[in-house]
């Protein structure tokens, strides 16, 4: 049976539109959810740095600081992105810059195996950039650069922040300070107290002179540890990190991060670390301007994704079906 040429054309275009709807929904949209290869973003954190006051052996009142954090995708290999994280801490005495590289899965933002030849930091399974899309409220691990450990955080509730619904995750972790950029300066402060020392020990009598400046609970624990400690007393350095993250419930993007990290000098007592002095404390959280900037970007992304995920495939499929119907109805040539 002969068919109208126009019907054949309509049939072909209709099939193409239906196929396009499926491709957009199941190929294009998932790619839109991946970490873009041209990612280059930054955020500002505001806070306070408190340091040890040698006259009271307590932390001083603190100095305002700001921290610029940027994330840049340097290279993409398949679904793995090599990301450079640059943190510049602005202090009254000058800036301190810290640069690290990570290998991140572009789909779920978890740690990925680095491509051959790439040198990256081991995240220990912790999150560095973002939670996955549609994050669960299960416990999660967030990478802490100071201790180079994955710190557990727990879901504590859902709220609205800058117009976005977010999950709150919080956690407190104590671990040895490993990062040389942090460990070096805190040990240098102890070296200055003991000529010829290396920051790994303190004379027992010097430790005793510090006890009156300690809180009652800490003083009692130090007294007990000193009773069995050698002379000089071995020291350890730990970080107590309190972390709070507000994560977008759809994209998993951290909209606000608040951190309170304290460097602590401890007496090594057997396998335990007995806190002696707090050496420094950094309190910082995402600035209000950065919070709004991230929230606005996430909102735009959600609108774009909704259009691509639902409306474009729907319209394409409906038009395609309509053209197939028209092609079928008009399939026979006119006899006139």
C-alpha positions as CSV (number, residue, x, y, z in Angstrom):
1,X,0.0,0.0,0.0
2,X,1.4,3.4,-1.0
3,X,1.9,5.9,1.8
4,X,2.0,9.6,1.8
5,X,5.5,11.0,1.8
6,X,4.4,13.6,4.4
7,X,3.2,10.7,6.6
8,X,6.5,8.9,6.3
9,X,8.3,12.2,7.2
10,X,6.0,12.8,10.2
11,X,6.5,9.2,11.3
12,X,10.3,9.6,11.2
13,X,10.3,12.9,13.0
14,X,7.8,11.6,15.6
15,X,10.1,8.6,16.4
16,X,13.1,10.9,16.6
17,X,11.3,13.2,19.1
18,X,10.3,10.2,21.3
19,X,13.9,8.9,21.1
20,X,15.2,12.3,22.0
21,X,12.9,12.4,25.0
22,X,14.4,9.2,26.3
23,X,18.0,10.3,25.6
24,X,17.4,13.6,27.4
25,X,15.8,11.9,30.4
26,X,18.3,9.0,30.8
27,X,21.5,10.3,29.3
28,X,21.6,14.1,29.3
29,X,20.1,14.6,32.8
30,X,22.4,12.2,34.6
31,X,25.4,14.0,33.0
32,X,24.0,17.4,34.2
33,X,24.1,16.0,37.7
34,X,27.9,15.2,37.5
35,X,30.6,17.5,38.8
36,X,31.3,19.8,35.8
37,X,34.7,19.6,34.3
38,X,35.0,23.4,34.4
39,X,34.2,23.7,38.1
40,X,36.0,26.7,39.7
41,X,34.2,27.9,42.8
42,X,35.1,29.7,46.0
43,X,33.6,30.5,49.4
44,X,34.5,32.9,52.2
45,X,34.7,31.8,55.9
46,X,34.7,34.3,58.8
47,X,35.9,33.5,62.3
48,X,38.3,34.0,65.2
49,X,41.8,32.7,66.0
50,X,42.6,32.3,69.7
51,X,46.1,31.5,70.8
52,X,47.9,30.5,74.0
53,X,48.5,33.5,76.3
54,X,51.9,32.7,78.0
55,X,51.0,34.9,81.0
56,X,47.9,32.9,81.9
57,X,48.4,29.7,80.0
58,X,44.9,30.0,78.7
59,X,43.6,31.1,75.3
60,X,43.5,34.8,74.5
61,X,40.4,36.8,73.5
62,X,41.0,36.1,69.9
63,X,41.7,37.8,66.6
64,X,39.2,38.1,63.7
65,X,40.3,36.1,60.6
66,X,38.9,35.3,57.2
67,X,39.5,32.2,55.1
68,X,39.1,31.9,51.3
69,X,38.5,28.4,50.1
70,X,38.5,27.6,46.4
71,X,37.8,24.3,44.5
72,X,39.0,23.8,41.0
73,X,38.7,20.8,38.7
74,X,42.1,20.5,37.0
75,X,41.5,17.3,35.0
76,X,38.7,14.8,34.2
77,X,39.4,11.2,33.4
78,X,36.0,9.5,32.7
79,X,34.0,9.9,35.9
80,X,37.0,10.8,38.0
81,X,37.8,14.5,38.6
82,X,41.2,15.7,39.9
83,X,40.3,18.6,42.2
84,X,42.6,21.2,43.7
85,X,41.5,22.7,47.0
86,X,43.2,26.0,47.9
87,X,42.7,27.5,51.4
88,X,44.1,31.0,52.1
89,X,43.9,32.0,55.8
90,X,44.2,35.8,56.2
91,X,45.9,36.6,59.6
92,X,47.1,39.9,61.0
93,X,50.7,38.7,60.5
94,X,50.2,37.6,56.9
95,X,48.5,35.0,54.8
96,X,48.9,31.2,55.1
97,X,48.2,29.2,51.9
98,X,47.4,25.5,51.9
99,X,47.0,23.6,48.6
100,X,45.8,20.0,48.3
101,X,44.6,17.7,45.6
102,X,41.9,15.0,45.7
103,X,40.5,12.4,43.3
104,X,36.7,12.6,43.4
105,X,33.9,10.6,41.7
106,X,32.0,13.0,39.5
107,X,28.7,11.1,40.0
108,X,28.4,10.6,43.8
109,X,31.3,12.9,44.9
110,X,32.9,10.1,46.9
111,X,36.6,9.3,46.9
112,X,37.9,7.8,43.7
113,X,41.0,6.0,42.6
114,X,43.4,8.5,41.1
115,X,44.4,8.1,37.4
116,X,47.9,6.8,36.7
117,X,50.5,9.4,37.5
118,X,48.2,11.6,39.6
119,X,49.3,12.4,43.2
120,X,46.4,13.1,45.5
121,X,45.7,13.1,49.2
122,X,44.0,10.0,50.7
123,X,40.6,11.2,51.9
124,X,40.2,8.0,54.1
125,X,36.7,7.6,52.6
126,X,35.6,11.0,53.8
127,X,33.7,13.7,51.9
128,X,35.7,16.7,50.7
129,X,33.5,18.6,48.2
130,X,29.9,17.6,48.6
131,X,27.5,14.9,49.8
132,X,25.8,12.9,47.0
133,X,22.6,14.1,45.4
134,X,19.5,13.3,47.5
135,X,21.7,12.6,50.5
136,X,20.5,10.1,53.1
137,X,20.2,11.0,56.8
138,X,22.6,8.2,57.8
139,X,25.8,8.9,59.5
140,X,28.5,10.1,57.2
141,X,32.3,10.7,57.1
142,X,33.9,14.1,56.4
143,X,37.6,14.4,55.7
144,X,39.6,16.5,58.3
145,X,42.8,17.8,56.8
146,X,44.5,18.6,60.1
147,X,44.4,15.0,61.4
148,X,44.1,13.4,57.9
149,X,41.2,11.3,59.2
150,X,37.6,10.8,58.2
151,X,35.5,12.3,60.9
152,X,32.0,10.9,61.6
153,X,29.0,13.2,61.6
154,X,25.4,12.5,62.5
155,X,22.2,13.8,61.2
156,X,20.5,16.1,63.8
157,X,17.5,17.6,62.0
158,X,16.1,19.4,58.9
159,X,15.6,23.1,58.6
160,X,15.4,25.9,56.0
161,X,18.5,28.0,55.3
162,X,18.6,30.8,52.8
163,X,15.4,29.5,51.2
164,X,16.7,25.9,50.9
165,X,15.8,22.9,52.9
166,X,18.9,21.4,54.5
167,X,20.0,18.5,56.6
168,X,22.1,19.3,59.6
169,X,25.0,17.0,60.3
170,X,27.2,17.5,63.4
171,X,30.1,15.7,65.0
172,X,33.1,16.1,67.4
173,X,36.3,14.1,66.9
174,X,39.7,14.0,68.6
175,X,42.7,12.7,66.8
176,X,46.5,13.3,66.6
177,X,47.6,16.3,64.6
178,X,49.3,14.9,61.5
179,X,49.4,17.8,59.0
180,X,53.0,19.3,59.1
181,X,51.6,22.7,58.3
182,X,49.7,22.7,61.7
183,X,52.0,20.4,63.8
184,X,55.2,22.3,63.0
185,X,54.0,25.7,64.4
186,X,52.4,24.2,67.5
187,X,55.5,22.2,68.3
188,X,57.7,25.3,67.7
189,X,55.8,27.1,70.5
190,X,56.8,24.3,72.9
191,X,60.4,24.2,71.7
192,X,60.6,27.9,72.6
193,X,59.9,27.1,76.2
194,X,62.7,24.5,76.5
195,X,66.1,25.5,75.1
196,X,67.5,22.6,73.2
197,X,64.2,20.7,73.2
198,X,62.4,19.3,70.2
199,X,58.8,19.8,71.3
200,X,58.3,16.1,72.1
201,X,58.9,16.4,75.9
202,X,58.8,18.8,78.8
203,X,60.6,18.6,82.2
204,X,58.3,17.2,84.9
205,X,58.8,20.3,87.1
206,X,57.8,22.6,84.3
207,X,54.6,20.6,83.9
208,X,54.0,20.9,87.6
209,X,54.3,24.7,87.4
210,X,51.4,24.8,84.9
211,X,48.9,22.9,87.1
212,X,47.7,25.9,89.1
213,X,46.5,27.5,85.8
214,X,44.4,24.5,84.8
215,X,40.8,23.8,85.4
216,X,40.1,21.5,88.5
217,X,39.3,18.4,86.3
218,X,42.3,18.9,84.0
219,X,44.6,19.6,87.0
220,X,43.6,16.4,88.8
221,X,44.1,14.3,85.6
222,X,47.6,15.8,85.0
223,X,48.6,15.2,88.7
224,X,47.6,11.6,88.4
225,X,49.5,11.2,85.0
226,X,52.6,12.8,86.4
227,X,52.8,10.3,89.2
228,X,53.8,7.6,86.8
229,X,55.3,9.7,84.0
230,X,59.1,9.6,83.2
231,X,61.2,12.8,83.3
232,X,61.1,14.5,80.9
233,X,57.4,14.0,80.3
234,X,56.5,12.7,76.8
235,X,54.0,14.9,74.9
236,X,51.4,14.4,72.2
237,X,49.4,16.9,70.1
238,X,45.8,16.4,69.3
239,X,43.0,18.2,67.5
240,X,39.5,18.4,68.9
241,X,37.3,19.3,65.9
242,X,33.6,20.3,66.3
243,X,32.0,20.3,62.9
244,X,28.5,21.4,61.8
245,X,27.3,21.1,58.1
246,X,24.1,22.2,56.6
247,X,23.6,20.1,53.4
248,X,21.1,20.8,50.6
249,X,18.5,18.0,50.7
250,X,18.4,17.7,46.9
251,X,21.9,18.4,45.6
252,X,23.9,17.4,48.7
253,X,25.8,20.7,48.5
254,X,27.1,22.1,51.8
255,X,25.4,25.5,52.1
256,X,26.9,26.3,55.5
257,X,29.9,24.8,57.3
258,X,30.8,25.8,60.9
259,X,34.0,24.5,62.5
260,X,35.6,24.9,65.9
261,X,39.0,23.2,65.9
262,X,41.3,23.3,69.0
263,X,45.0,22.2,69.1
264,X,45.7,20.5,72.4
265,X,49.0,19.7,74.1
266,X,48.8,16.4,76.0
267,X,50.8,14.3,78.4
268,X,51.4,10.8,77.1
269,X,50.3,8.5,79.8
270,X,50.5,4.9,78.7
271,X,48.2,4.6,75.7
272,X,46.2,7.6,76.8
273,X,46.6,11.3,76.1
274,X,45.9,13.6,79.1
275,X,45.1,17.2,78.0
276,X,47.4,19.8,79.5
277,X,47.0,23.0,77.5
278,X,44.9,24.3,74.7
279,X,47.5,25.8,72.3
280,X,45.2,27.4,69.7
281,X,41.6,27.5,68.5
282,X,40.1,28.4,65.2
283,X,36.4,29.1,65.0
284,X,35.1,29.7,61.4
285,X,31.9,29.4,59.4
286,X,30.7,30.2,56.0
287,X,30.0,33.9,55.6
288,X,26.4,35.1,55.0
289,X,27.2,36.3,51.5
290,X,28.7,32.9,50.6
291,X,25.7,31.1,52.1
292,X,23.3,33.1,49.9
293,X,25.5,32.7,46.8
294,X,25.6,28.9,47.2
295,X,21.8,28.7,47.9
296,X,21.0,30.8,44.9
297,X,23.2,28.7,42.6
298,X,21.6,25.5,43.9
299,X,18.1,26.9,43.3
300,X,19.1,27.8,39.7
301,X,20.5,24.4,39.2
302,X,17.3,22.8,40.5
303,X,15.1,24.8,38.1
304,X,17.3,23.9,35.2
305,X,17.4,20.2,36.2
306,X,13.6,20.1,36.6
307,X,13.1,21.5,33.1
308,X,15.6,19.1,31.6
309,X,14.4,16.1,33.6
310,X,10.6,16.6,33.3
311,X,9.3,19.3,30.9
312,X,11.7,18.9,27.9
313,X,11.3,15.1,27.7
314,X,7.5,15.4,28.3
315,X,7.0,18.0,25.5
316,X,9.3,16.1,23.1
317,X,7.5,12.8,23.8
318,X,4.0,14.3,23.5
319,X,4.8,16.1,20.2
320,X,6.4,12.8,18.9
321,X,3.3,10.8,19.7
322,X,1.1,13.5,18.2
323,X,3.1,13.3,14.9
324,X,2.9,9.5,14.9
325,X,-0.9,9.8,15.2
326,X,-1.1,12.3,12.5
327,X,1.1,10.2,10.3
328,X,-1.1,7.2,10.9
329,X,-4.3,9.0,10.2
330,X,-2.9,10.6,7.0
331,X,-1.1,7.4,5.8
332,X,-3.3,6.8,2.7
333,X,-2.9,9.1,-0.3
334,X,-6.0,11.0,-1.4
335,X,-7.9,9.5,-4.3
336,X,-8.8,12.8,-5.7
